[in-house]
């Protein structure tokens, strides 16, 4: 057995680290204290040819009931945010909503769209997170990351690398350590009003009522309507398989009613996408990522 830093835990239940509250055990779960320790853990795993899953906020994943083989490296302790003029620099494990709050405290606009958005800075950059008409690529100036050789690299923004819910980091197994976000002076009162309206909208839509992962499917503008409306049009709201349910209040939010298994949730996702394909002739693209030991 190889030695590893970061207070490793054996057979850690991943349901405790997923917004779905679903998922079997990780063979080994590690919570590094800082970037240097995270890099050392990842290098040990690479040297020993041990599979690794890097965990961010756990908000856009569905972990298998069988769990995750190898090592889960949780970056949630890599937190911190600072301002250098209008540039806000945040570590990868920082909750993205906290960055929006910090920007407000500095009177800097541009991150209002991310207030109350679940997940971490690293995950938001990786996904090019988007909501309320804004997305990460609108404000990203640079990012520091570990490349496939686990060497630290610096990325400078190139808009041609980005598109709807896609970043260049998805094309390689890069680990995002921090992000620099270029904002602009704003009116704090106006910013706060907008941020609170986003929070209220999420509450009204039921985002915080049950364990969920936000939107299950991406919105394709070519389809002419948001995915939730397409699913609603087929009368699928409230559909249930085991403990997994299409939310009765939103067609593109699937919830864990308390006892859902990953197999329930995946079966429900496949059922809904199949109904949309059959009746509307449209191919939905799943936004939630399957993680772990799936057949």
N, C-alpha and C positions, 0 to 999 in steps of 0.2 A: 504493500500500500504506500503510495507516495504521500509526502507531507505537503500540506497546503496552509496558507495563512487565512486570516479572516474569520476565525471562530466558526469552522465548518459544522454544519448540522447534517446528520444522516436521516434519510427518509423524511425530509421536511414536506409537509402537505402544502401543495401549491395553491390550494383553495384559499389559503390565508394571504396569498400574494397576488390575487387576481380580482379585478373588479366584478367579475361574474360570480366569484366565490365558488368556483368550480376547479377541479384538477387534482390528480393523484400526486404521489410523492416524488420529489426529486431525489435521485441517488445521493447527491451531496449538494448542499445549499451554502453559499458563502456570501458574506456581507462585508466587503472591504471598507476600511475606514476612510480611504482617500484614493486619489488617482494612482499614486505610486504603488500602493498595495494591490489595487485592482490589476494594474499592468503586470505585477509579479505573479499574481494568481493565474492570469491568462497565459503567461509564458510557461509556467509549470505545466499547465494543462496541455499546451501545444507540444512541449517537449515530451510529455508522456503519452501523446496521441489520445487524450481523453476528450470526448465531445463536450462542447460548452454551449450553453444558452445564456445570453446576456439579457437580464431582466431590467426594464425601466420601471414605469409606473404600473404595469400590469393591467392597463385599461383597454387594450385592443387585441387581446389574445384569448384563445380558448384552449386550455390545457387538457390533454387527454386524461381519461380516468386512470390510465396506467401510469401517468406521471411522466417524468422526464429522465432519460438515461444520461449519465455523466454528471456534469457539474453545472449548477445554476449560479451565475455571478450576478448578484443584486447590487445595482449601482445607486440605490436610493439614498445612501449616506453621502454621496458626492454632491453636496448642496452648497450654495452660496451665490450671491448676486451683488454686483457693484456697478456704479455708474462712472464713466469717464466722459464728462460733457454729455453729449446726446447718445453716446454709445453705452448700452447696457450689456454687461458680460455676465452670463449665468452658467454655473456648472451643470453638467448633464443630468444629475439626479434631482435638481430643483423642480418642484412642481411648477408647471407652466403658468398656472393661475397666480402663484406667488410672484412671478416675474411681472405680471400685469399689475398686481397690487403695488409692487416696488416702483414700477414706472410711474404710477399715479402719484406716489409719495414724492417723486422727483419732478413732477409736472411735465412728464414726457409722454406724448401720445404716440399711438401706433400699435399698442398691445391690448387695446380694449377688447378686441375680438376674442382673446384667449382667457378672459376672466371667467372663472367657474368651469373652464374646460378641464377635464380630468387628464392625468398623465404628467410625464416629466418633460423637461426641456429636450433631452436626448431623443425621446420618443416622438415629440412634436416635430423636431427637425427631420428625423428619419422619415416620418410619414408626410411631411409638409402639411401639417395639421391646418384645417380650414374650418371656419364657421363665421357666420354673421358678416359675410362679405370680405373677410380678411384671411390671410394665410401667412405662414411663417416666411415663405420666400419673399413676401412684400417687404420684410424688415431685416432679414438676415444679411449680415455683412461678411461674417467669417465663422468658421467652426474649427476647433481642434479635435483631432480624432486619432485613434490607433488604427493603422492600416492592417492589411492581411498578414503582414510580418510582425505585427504588434510594435511597430515603430510609430512614434508620435509625428503627426503631420498637421499642416495648417491649410485649410481650404478657404479660398477667397471666392466670394459669390460670383457665379456666372449664371445669369437668368436662363440661358439656353439649356442648362442642365435640369431645369425644374419644370413640372407641369402639375395638373390637378392631382393632389394627394400622391405625388411621386417626387422623390429626391434622388440625387446621384448615389446616396449612401445605401439605397436599396439594391444597387447593382453589385455591391461588394460586401463582404463581411467586415464592415468598419464599426468601430465602437466610438460613439460620439462622447467626448469628454466635456466640452463646453461650447457655447455659442455666443457670438457678438451680434447684438441687435441694434441697428441704427434707427433711432427714433427722432422725434422732433418736439420742440416746445409746444405745449398745449394748455388749454384752460382746464385746471383740475376739477372745477365744478361740473363742467360739461362732460368731462371724461367719466367722472364718478356716476353721473346720471345715466350715461350710456352703459357703463359696466353693470350697474344695478338692473337696468332693463334686460340685459342679457341673462343675468342670474334669474330674474323673475320669469323670463321666457322658458328657461330650462326647468324651473320648478313647475310652471304651468303645463309643460309637456310631460312631466312625470319622470325626468331624468334621475331624480334622487330617491324615488319611492322604493325601488327594488334593485338588487344586484343586477347589473347589466354592463354592456360594453359600448354603450352609445349606439351609433348607427351600425347595423349589421352589414348593409350593402352600400357601395358607393352610389352617388347620384350621377347619372349619365344625362347630360343636358340634351343629348340627341333624342332622348326618350320623350321629351315634351312635358314631363311632370316629375316632381321629386319621387324617389323610390317609395317613400312612405305612402304617397297618394296612390301609386300604382298598386301596391299591396292592398291598401284599403278598398280600392275599386273592385277587388275580387272577393271582398267580404272575409278576409283572412284575419282581421284583428281579433284577438282573443283565442285563436287556434292554439291548442295545447297538445304536447306530446310528453308524457311523463311529467317531470317538474319544470319543463321548459315551456314558455308561452310567448306568443306574439302579444305585445302589450295591448291591452284593450283601448289605450289612449294614443297609440302611435304605431303605425304599421311597420316602421323600420327600426323599432327598438324591441329586442327580444329579452325577456326577463327570466331570472331564476326565481321561481316561486318559493324556494326554500329547500327543496330536495332534488334539484335538477342534477343530472349527470351530464358529462360532456357528450356522451353518445345521444342523449335526449336532444341537446341543443343542436348538434350537427344534423341530426335527423330532421329537426324542425327547419333548419336553414335550407336543407336540400328539398324538403317538401314545398316550402314557399317559393324557392327559385324555380322548381319544376312547374308549379302552378302558373307562375308568371310566364315561363317559356311556352307552356301549352296554350294558354288563353290569350296572351298578348304578343307572343312571338318575340319576346325580348330576353336577352341574356344578362342577368344581373351579375355584377362582379362583387364577390365577397370582400368586405373591408377587414373583417376580423381574421386574424392569422391563427392557423392551427399550429399548436406547439406540442412537442412531446412524442410519445410512443403511440402513434396511430397505426392501425392495420393498413 
